[in-house]
Amino acid sequence: MSVGNWLRQVEHRRFTFRVGLVDLLLARSGFLRLKLRVVALLLLVAWSTETGLSAQDQYALVVTGAAGGSTFGDNYDRWRSRLVTTLRAQPMFEQANLVVLAERPGPDVGRSSREGVRLAIERLAARMSSDSVLYVVLIGHGSFDGVDAKFNLVGPDLEAREWAALLGLVPGHVVFVNTTGASFPFLERLSSRGNTIVTATRSNVQRFETIFPQFFVEALANPLADTDKSGRSSVLEVFEFASSGVREWYRERGRLATERALLDDNGDGLGREAGQLGPDGAIAENLYPGAGPVEPEWATDPRSVPLIARRETLRLEVGELKASKHEIAPAEYHRKLELLLIRLARVSRQIRVGAVDK
């Protein structure tokens, strides 16, 4: 049996289990809105399984551009090195599927020039299929003159529209992460169905050097980013963990944050910050950089089903409450939220304890 077929079977078993779980939820719940939300979640799981976003071939292009000096260059090299090491340690990244470009080329590292980027994307696209995923991470300087947004390369730069045209050659899903200070305009240029875009900044005026790349790279390597304890970190989890690190960095230094990262995965070109409500995130939470499917041993144990069903019901109730936050008094909202979170924590602990005991 091929690895691809094995992964599909694992995803199918996980999906079948979730179908049964949703049936149980619907049987227990009398709330129409809750039922509709569960069905919507089920359709999303079916879509991600069908398109293979969490189980198919994964590719990556990591680019550090022209640094303009050793101070920045040393940071860029260090972040790139750690990022590449993290990705290569993941089971779904084959050596040939990971392309690295830098200002100073070396073994397994090409030059981050305009031509180098073009050739890398064209070659990767030629090997990909419609259910492949390409991760593109840019670390370096950016610029925006009010019209053109660029990522600084060795020699002539590529403008955001040129990046969009090149990535339009990719037959699969694209996750594009621009960690520079002038990254916000890239969101509007590259946003489309089939693209997940992460930018380090949320407006054109945020153009200072960013620390987001440091925390993004750390989040990919940090098991704590796996907040749902699934055994792998999604793009959404990495984005939120990195954003939290950036906020804490500025807070500790008593400085006003000059960068706020955005994520867009529904093609509307708007995006949202970490922790905000909004339509973005449904795709990103089903994309796992380099990680294959994880199926805990207790996931299909009949004894765990009632607890898992209860946990999912509580999670949906938390979502419902947050969605109606502006419709109820603040004190009542926080009282209800605290109660739900306490119940959720207790159920989650019961599940974890049960998993250890089995």
Secondary structure, 3 states (H helix, E strand, C coil): CCHHHHHHHHHHHHHHHHHHHHHHHHHHCCCHHHHHHHHHHHHHHHHHHHHCCCCCCEEEEEEECCCCCHHHHHHHHHHHHHHHHHHHCCCCCCHHHEEEEECCCECCEEECEHHHHHHHHHHHHHHCCCCCEEEEEEECCEEECCCCEEECCECCCEEHHHHHHHHCCCCCEEEEEECCCCCHHHHHHHCCCCEEEEECCCCCCCCCCCCHHHHHHHHHHCHHHCCCCCCCCCHHHHHHHHHHHHHHHHHHCCCCCCCCCEEECCCCCCCECCCCCCCCCCCHHHCCCCCCCCCCHHHHCHHHHHHHHHHHHHHHHHHHHHHCHHHCCHHHHHHHHHHHHHHHHHHHHHHHHHHHHC
